[in-house]
Amino acid sequence: MGESRLIHGRYRLIDLIGRGGMGEVWRARDESLGRQVAVKCLKPLGQQQDPSFMRVLRERFRREARVAAGLQHRGITVVHDFGEDDGILYIVMELLDGRNLSQLLDDNRKDPLPVPDFVEIADQVSAALAYTHEQAVVHRDLKPANIVRIADGTVKICDFGIARLGHDIGFTARLTGTGIAMGTPHYMSPEQIAGGTIDHRSDLYSLGCVLYELATGVPPFEFDDAWAVLVGHRDTAPEPLRKRRPDLPEPYERIVLDLLAKDPDDRPRDAAELGKRIATARAPQSVGAGLPAWATGMRIGAGARPARASRTPSRGAVGELTGSWTAGFEPDRPEGTPPARERPTPSPATLAALAGRHNAGLSLGRLGRWEEAGEVHRAVAAEREHVLGPDHRDTLASRFEVAFTLSRSGRFADALREYEAVAAGRERTLGPEHADTLAARQETAYVLGRLGRHFEAHQVYTAVLAARDRTMGADHPDTLRCRHNLAFNLSRLGRLEDSYEVAWEVAAARARVLGERHPDTLVTRCEVAYTLGRLGRWPEALRTYQDVAAARAQALGSDHPDTLAATYEVGISLGRLGRSAEALTLYRDLVAARTEAQGAEDPETLRARHGLGVNLGRLGRWEEALAEAREVCALREKVLGAEHPDTLVSRREVAVGLGWLRRWAEALSMYRGVAEARERVFGPDHPDALASRTDEAHCLEQLGRAAEAVGLYRRVAALRQQRGTQGH
């Protein structure tokens, strides 16, 4: 292949950057978008292959490449495009500025990596595998050469689907006479060696082999003979890591040895559980401080410089403090702040400590400990602003995480202020159409929607979508995600036909690009079903939700949270169609499944119980319905807080039950309390606040207080008219 070769009339090959058994990797220029990319060209297929085999191979390639292109996580290499050009199958990926783990070990003269590097790599890879395994995607060839640490410290897994393609094409070497695919023998699981069933636990074993090598400098079975390596994986217990590396903390040795269990059932259940074990090992709680021990000494509150309202990149593009800052750039700064060029250069130890604390905050978030994660990110943001400046990408990265934790905690107004500042900071430093700027603006739109400000959200989504179309193309996963969000927001604006049309188009595009059963396709089909319900087309909505639930059950299992979420929507549709007895049975089963999987006080368990109570009421069993609503309301207040939207929904359901039991005075007090809370949280003209005031007026009518009811109805009408005027 010459340097001037143009692939598919678009990708200009510049120079060869890698070669292996599967083919070549080139640095290339995307002539359409003017950006540099990596193009992996698989070996020419040749003319000697059987035509029917080639058809199957091409279809397998398209399917595997679609799956890889659909993986959207900061720890997964982004796949931009794929296809076939003159008999060569090619995949276009992001060009990574970094070193794979084999190269890092070579750079370190095969000595073990420092413990903080080992832990950080383990944490990031486990998070990426947790995501891919949730998508029912197994890597099959995890090894140091397929894991890259880029310049900003982010760790990315490469080559999803490539190992299986290599097996199909026949490029992998085989042991003579055995029929066992060699792959990379130092990192193969016992079940791969035996030719058995491969699932996500095989990836966990391979990760154990990688971590063993990072921690000790050698793989768990280091022999010159490939057969001896395979026998070691199958029959021999690995030498404990601390015999080779005494300074390695014991919890990490235990984690690696558990990953290397011969029986898949003896390994961690999944990568999510592995991530929790790593987070627990690296972040023990400090006594009485309210923060983990590693946060000791972080300056927060009055002792830290206040973090200015400026924001950062997308959730999937967390910056680490290892990159250089823009030379000569001097952003706007508060009076008294020294110019950027006068700011002292922070020491590498300071930068490393802040990077570790930032990532520990991410670990807390993955554990669902959002309040603690937010405190950590706020402290790190203040420290980073002090040493790097308010618009440094890493300061903005921490501020973005602050906003994310606020959003996950239901503090949407606070999250909005943070996201707006991050978007402004990124626009100043990266430009208005940089992917990270657009990601922050898209999060801004999401939070606006959660605040009921759907018209403003619509304006932001429309602008971001136009930019994504220009810079990424209509079928890029990020573009489709933005269009999906736009459809969601259109339905909240009451533009149901528009929402249905956009959602249907996104579902079709995702099915074409990613596949009919891809999780993102199914998410959009759920949005199609939701809009069908809002349009009163409940039979179609029910069928769509049932299809999604069945597809998720097949791919993920009947007790997977996404499957249960679709099942919940099936129950909603049954209730709307007057089939409340069926809905009641469904919700009882759903409550049992949610309780077993997530616990009795999990928000999703409580949501299922709420649905159960609603359908008890529809069946006229109001005493039971009221009792259920009171219990759910009390639990939601305990778990989520007194003014969380879900708590207020339950409080309203209590009022509904009181009304049906003719206890109007009690219902009035409850409706009024809900209305006041919603006005405090969302504002007086939010649709939910207006609906609560309408409920209050209805109670007043039932109590014979007609004049008060009329006054309240008029107030609601005026607010609705005012809101409609502002929205146009």
N, C-alpha and C positions, 0 to 999 in steps of 0.2 A: 504494500500500500504506500503510495507516494505521499509526500507531505501536502501536496496540493489537492488531495482527494476531497471531494465534496460528497458527503453522505446525505442521501435523500434530498439533494438540492438545498440543504440548509446548514449542515454541520461541517465546517471546514477543519480537517485534521491538521494539527500544527506540529506536535512532536509526541513521540512514543514515551509514555511514562511507566509502563509496566507490561510484562508478558508472563503468561502462565499456561497451564494445561488447557484452559478453556479458550484462550485467544489473547487479544492485546487490549490494552487500555491506552487511549490517546487523550492528550489535552487538545481541546478543540474550541472553535469559536462558533457560537450560534449566530449565524448571519442575520436571522430575522430579528432577534432581540438584542444583538450586540453584546452578549455576555460570554464569558468563558465557561465551558462545561467539560466534563469527562465523558468520553464515549468508549464503551466496552464493546469491541467487535468480536463476536464468537467466531470460531474457526470456520472457514468456508465449508459448506456442507458437501460439496462434491457432487458428481453426476452418478456415482456408482450406487447411491442409496436407492432402496426400493421406493417408488413414488408414494405408495400408501403409507409407508413409514414416515416419509417426509411430511405428508399432510398432517399426520398425528403429531409429529415433532413441532411443526409450526404452530399448531393449535395449542400445544402444551406451552410453547414459548410465549404466545400471546396471553394465555391464562396466567402464567407465573409472573410475567411482566406487569400485567394489570394489578395483580395482588401487590407486587412490590411498589407500584406507583400509588396505590391506595394507602400505603402506610405513612401516616403523618405524625411524626413524633420527633422531638429534638434529638433523640438518640438513634435515629434511623437515617441513613443516607437517602436524600430526596431523589426519586426517579422522575425526570421531566418528560421523557418520551421513549418510545421503542418502535421497532419496525424491522423490515428486511430490505436490503439494498444490494442488488446484483448477487444474490445468493448468500449474503452475509447478514446474519441476525445481529442487531445492534441495540444497545440500551444506553440512553443519555441520562447522566446523573450529575448532581452538583459536584463541582470541582472542590475537593477538600484541601485546605492548606494545613497539613499536619503530618504526623508520622504514625504508622500502624504499630501495634504493640510489639511485633517482632523487631521492628526498627528501633523502638525505644529500648528494648532489652539489648540489642546490639550496641546502641549508643552508650549504654551503661556497662558495656563489656561483659554482658551476660550476668552481671551481679543482680541480686533482687532489687526491685524498686523500693523506694522509701515507703514506710507503712502508710502515711497520708495519701500518697499516690495510689497505692494498692487499694485502699478503702474507697477512695473517690471513684476509681474505675469500676470497682465491684458494684458500687451503689448505682452509678449511671447505667451500666449494662443491665443490671437486674431490672431497673425501671423500664428500659426499652423492651426487654423480653416480656415483662408483665403486660405491656401494651400489645405486642405482637401476638402473644399467646391468647389474649382476650379476643383478638381477631381470628383465632383459629389458624394462625400462621406459625409454622415451625421452620427454623433456619436450616438445620441438618448438617451444617459444616462450620460451626463456630470455632474459631481458632485465632491466635494473635494477629495473623495477617489480615483477618477480616474485621478487625476492630481498630478504629483510628481515633487518636486524640488530636483534635485540631488546635490551632494557635490560641484560641480563647479558652481552652480547657475543656470544652465539650467533647464527650466521647460518643462516637457514632459506630453502629454496626453496619457493615456493607454486605452486598451480594445475597440478599434474600431471594430464594428461588433458583439461584445459579447452581447450587449443588445438585438439586434434583434434575435440572436440565442437563448437567454434565453426565449424570447417570444415564439419562435417556439417549443422549447423543453418542455415548460410548467412549468419551474421552478419558474417563478415570481408569487408572491402572487396576488390574485385578491380580489377586494371588493365584499363581499357577494352579489350575485344577480345582480350585475351591469354589469359585463363583462368588467370593465375598468381595464386595466393593471396598477398595483400599481407602479412598478418600484421603484424609490426613490421619494416619493411624495414632499419632500421639494424643489426639483429642476426640477419639471415637468412643461412644458409649458401648457397654457390653451388648445391649440389644441390637445396636447397629452391626457389631461384629458377627452376632449370631443370625443376622438376617431376619430379626423379629419385627414386631410392630413398633413403629417410631412415633412418639408423641412429644409434647413439650418437655417432658422430664429428660429426654435425651439431650436437649439443648442445655438443661441444667447441669448434666454430667459434663458436657463439653466445657461449659463455663467453669466448672470446678477444676478441670485440667488447666485452663488458661490462668485461673487465679493461683493455682499451685505454682505454676511457672513464674508468675509475677512476684510471688512471695519468696520463692526459693532460688530462682534463677534457672531451674531445670524442670521439664515436665515430670509428672508423677512416675512415669515408666520410661526411663532414658536408656534405650539399648540400640545398638547398631542394626540389629536384625529386626525387620518389620514384624515377623511372626512372633518374636519374643515380646514385642510391644503389645501386640494384640492379646497374647496369652496373659500378660500382666493385667490388662484392663479386665479380662474375663475372670481371672482366678486369684489374683494377688492383691492383698491389702496394701495401699500406698504407705510409704514411710511417713510418720507424723511430721508435719511441717516444722515444728519447733526443734526437732533434732538438727535440722539444717539451718534454722533461723530462730535462735533462742529469743530474740527481741520481739518477735511477732506476738501480740497479745493472744491469750488462749481462746477468747471467743471467736476470733477470726479463723484460727486453726480448726475449731469445731465446725464452723460453717462450711469450710472447704471440704473437710473430710465427710460431712453429711452429704454434700453434693456428689461426692465420689462413691456413694453407696452402690454396690453391684445391682441390687434390686431397686427398680424405679420407685416402688412403694416406700422404700426407706429414705428417699431423698425428700427435701422440702416439697410440700404439696404443689407449689407453683412459684413463679418468680415474684409475685406480690408478697407471699410469705417470706421469701428470701430477702426482699427489700426491707421488710419490717425487722427482720433479725439483724440486718446490717445497721439499720437506723438505731435500734436498741443498743447495739454494741458500741456505736460511735457517739451516741448522745444520751448518756445516763443523766437522770434528773438531779439537779442540785437541790440541797435541802433548804426549804423555806424561801428560795429566791423566785419561784414562779417561772424560771427559765432553766434550760438544761445546763449542765456543768460547764460545757464548752463556751457558754455565753458569759462566764465570769470575766469581769474586767471590761466588758463592752460598755461604751459610754452611751447612755440613753438619758432622756429628759434634759434637765438643765445643764448637764455636763457635756452634752453633745451639741454640735452646731445644728440648727434647725434645718431639716431637709426641705429644700425649696420645691414648690409644686412643679416638678418637671418629670417626664416619664420615659419609659423604656420600650425595648423590643417586645416581640411576641413571646407568649408563654413558652413556645418551643425554641426560642433563641436566647437562652440565658447567657449573658456575657460573663466571662471570668476575668480576673485581674492579671492577665498574662500578656495582653496585647498592648501595643504602643498607642498613645493618644495622638490625635490629629496635630501635626506639627504646625505651630503658628496660629492655630485657631483660638479665638478669644470670644466666647459667648457673652451675652448680656449678663451682668452680675449686679448684685445689690451694692449700694454705696458702702465703701469701706472694704470690700473684698479685693484682695490683690489680683492683678492680672494673671492669667493662666501661666504665662512664661515665668512669673516670679514665684509660682508655687513650688515649694521644695519637692524634690523627687522622693516618693516614699520608698522605703527599703523593701527588698524582695520578701523578707520575712513578714512585714506588715501586709503586703499584698496577698501572700499565701494564706495568712491567718484569716483575712477578710473573705477570701474565696472559699475557704473551708467552712466558715460560719454561714456564708450565703447558701452553700449546698446543704449544710445541716438544716437550715430553714426549709429548703425544698423537701428534705426527708420528713420533717415534721408535717408538712402539708400532705405528703403522700400517706401519712398515717391518719389524716383527718384532724390533726391537732392545729386548727386554723388560728386560734387566738395566740398560741405560743409561736407559731410560724410567723404571724404578723409582727409580734414584738421583736423577734430576731431580725426580720427583714428591715423594720424601721431603724433598729440600731445600726445594722450594717450600712443602710442607706446614708445615715448621718455621718458615719465614719468615712464612707467612700466620698461623700461630698466634701468633707474636710480635707482629705488628702488628694483628691483627684479633680474636684470641681463639680458643680451641679449638673452640667450637661455631658459629663463623661459617660460613655456607653454603659459602664459597669454601675455607676451611680443610678442611671436610668433603669438598668436591669433590676436592681434592688427595689426601686420605687414601683416598677411594674408588679413585682411580686407582692409588695404591700397592697397595691390595688386589688390584686387577685385574691388575697386572703380576706380583704374587706368584702369583696363580692360574695365569696363563699360563705361568709359569716352573716349575709343578709344586710350589710351596711352599704346599700347601693349608692346613696347620696355621697358618702365619703369616698367610695370607690370611683365614682364619676369624677370627682375633683382630681384624684390621683391619675386616672387614665388620661384626662384632658391634658394634664401637665406633662405626662410622659410623651404623648403624641406631639405636643408643642416642642419639647426638647429634641425628639428624634427628627422632627421636620427641620429644625435649625441645623442639626449636625449631619443628618443623612439625606435630607431632601424629602419633598412631599410624597414621592411615589416609591420610596424604598419599601421593601417588603415589611421591615420592622415597624416603620411609621404606619403603614396601612393596617398592620395587625393591632397596633395600639388604638387606632381610630375605630377599627371594627369592634374592639372591646368596649370603647366608649358608647357605640351604638347599642350594644347588647345591654349595658347598664341603663341607658336612657329608656330602653324598652321595659326593663324591670321596674323602673320608676313610673311607668305609665305614660311617658313622654314619647309616644309612638311616632308622631309626626316628625319630631326632631331626629329620632332614630332612623326614620325612613330617609331623611335627607342625607345623613351620614352614610348609611348603607349604599345609597344610590351613587354617591361620589366615590366611595371605596370600590364598589363594583366596577365602575367605569375605568378606574385606574388599574384594577387587577386585569380587566379585559385587555387593556392596552399593553401591559407589561408582562403578563403571564399567558394570556390566551384564554379563550372561553371555556376550554375543557380542563384547565389546570385544577387540581383538587382545591386549592385555596380560593380560586374564583368560584367554583361550585359551592364551596362552603358559605361564601358571602351571599351568593344568590339564594341558597337555602335559608339563611337568616333573613334575607329580604322577604321571602315568601312568608316566613313565620310572622314578621312584623306587619306585613300587609293584612294578614288575617286579624291581627289585633287592632288595626285601623278600621276594621269593618269592610275592607275591600276584598270580600271573600272570593269573588270570581277571579280577580287578578291573582290572589294568593294561590288559588287552586291551579291556575294556568302556569304560574312560575314554578310551583312545587312539582307539578307533573313533568315539566320540562327538565328540571334538575334531576328528578328520579330517572327519567329516560337517559339523560347524559351520564349519570353515575352508573347505570346499568350497562351502558355501552362501554365506558372507560374502565370501570372497576369490576363489573359483573353483577348479575341479578341478585346474588345472595351476599354481596359485600355489605359489611355493617353500615357504611355511609349511605348506600342505596336504601337499605331498610329504614334508616332514620328518616330519610326524605319521604319514603312511602308512608311512614307514620304521620308526617306532616300533611301529606295528601289526604290521608284518612281523617285527620282532625278537621281539615277544611270541609271535607264532604259532610262531616257531622254538623258543622256550623251552618252548612247550606241546607240542612234537613234531610240529607241523603244518607240516612243512617244504615239502610241495608248494604249500600256500597262501602260505607265506612267500616261496618262490622266485618265484611268479607276481607277488606284490606288488612285490618288489624289481625284477623285470624291467620292470614297468609304470612304476615310478618312474624307472629308468634311461633308459627310452625317452622318457619325458616330458621329463626333464632334457636329454637329448641334442638333442631337437627344439627346446627353448626356449633352451638355453645353449650347445650344441655338444658334440660327443663328447669333447673334451679338457678340458672345464670341470671344476674340482675336485669340484663337487657330483655331476656325472655319474659321474666316476671313483669317488667314494665309494660310490655306489649299485651300480656295477659290482663293487666289492670285495665287497659284501654278497651279490650274486648268486653270486660264487665261494664264499663261506661256505656258502650254501644247497646249491649243487651238491655240495660236499664232504660235507655232512651226509647227502645223499641217496645217497651212495656213487658219485657220478659224478665221481670224482677226476681222471680223465683229462681231462674237459671243464674242470674247475676249473683244472687245471695249465695248459692252453692259455690260458684266460682270464687267469690271473695272469701268465704270461709277457708277454702283450700289455699288461697293466696296468702291469707294471714298466717296460716300454719307454715307455709313454705318460707315466707319472709322471716317469721320468728325463728325458725330453725337455722336459716342461713345468716341472718343479720342481727337477731335479737329482738326482744319484745318492745324496746324503746327506740329502735331505729326509725328515722323519719319515713322510710318507705313502708315499714310495717304499719305505722300509724296511718299512712295514706290508705293502705288496704283496709284497715279497720274503719276509716271514715267512709269508704265506699260501701262497706257492709252496713253501716248505720243508715246511710242514705236509702239503701234498698229495703231495709226494715221499715222505714217510714213509708216508702212507696207501697208496701204491702199492708199498710194500715196498722202496723205494730208499733205505735208511737211511744208507748212506755219503754219498750226495749230500745227503740231508736234513741230516745232521750238519754237513757242510761249509757248507751254506747258513746254518744256524742260527748257527754260529760267526762267519761273516762279518757277519751282521746284528747279532749281539750286540756285536761289536767296534765297528761303526759307531754303534750306538745309544749305547754307552757314551761314545764320542767326542763325539757330537752332543748327547745328552740328559743324560748323566751316569750314573755307575755305579749309582745307586739309583732312577733314574726307573722308574715302573711298566712302561713298554714294554721297557726294558733287562732288567728282571727276568723279564718274559714270555719274552724271547729266551733268557735264561740257563736258564730252565726247559726250553725246547725243546731246548737242548743236552743237558740231563740226560735228557730223554725219548729222544733218539737214542742216547745212551750206554747206556741201559737196554736198548733193543731190540737193541743190539749185544753185550749181555751183559757190559758193562763196568761192573758194579754198584758197585764201590768208587769209581770216578770219578764215577758218577751220584750216589752218596750225598753226596760232598763238594759237588757242585754244588747238589743239592736243599737241603742244610743251609745253604749260603751264601744261597740265595734266601730261605729261611724266616727267617733271622736279619735279612736286609735288610728284608723286609716287616714284621717285627715292629718294627724301628726306625722305619720310615716310617709304618706304619699302626696299630701296636699289636698285642699278642699275640693278641687275639681277633678281628681282622679276618678275614673269610672267606678272603681270598687267603693270609694268613699260616697259617691253619688248614689250607688245602688243601696248602700246601707242607710242613707238618709231617706230613700224611698221606702225601704222596709220600716223605718221608724214612723214615717207618715201613715203607712198602712195600719200600724198598731194604734196610732192615735185615732184613726177612723173607727177601728173596732171598739175603742174605749169611749166613743161618742164625743171626742174632742175634735169636731170637724173643722173649726176655724183654724186651730193650730196645724191640722193636717194640710189644709189648703195653703197656708203660708209656707209650709215646708216644701210642698210640691212646687210652688212658684219659685222658691229659692233654688231648688234642684234644676228646674227648667232653665233658669237664667244662667246658672253655672255651665250647664251643658251647651247652651247657645254660645256663651262666651268662649268655651273651649273649642267649639266647632269653628268659630270665627278665627281664633288664633291658629287653628290647624290648617286654615286655608289662606 
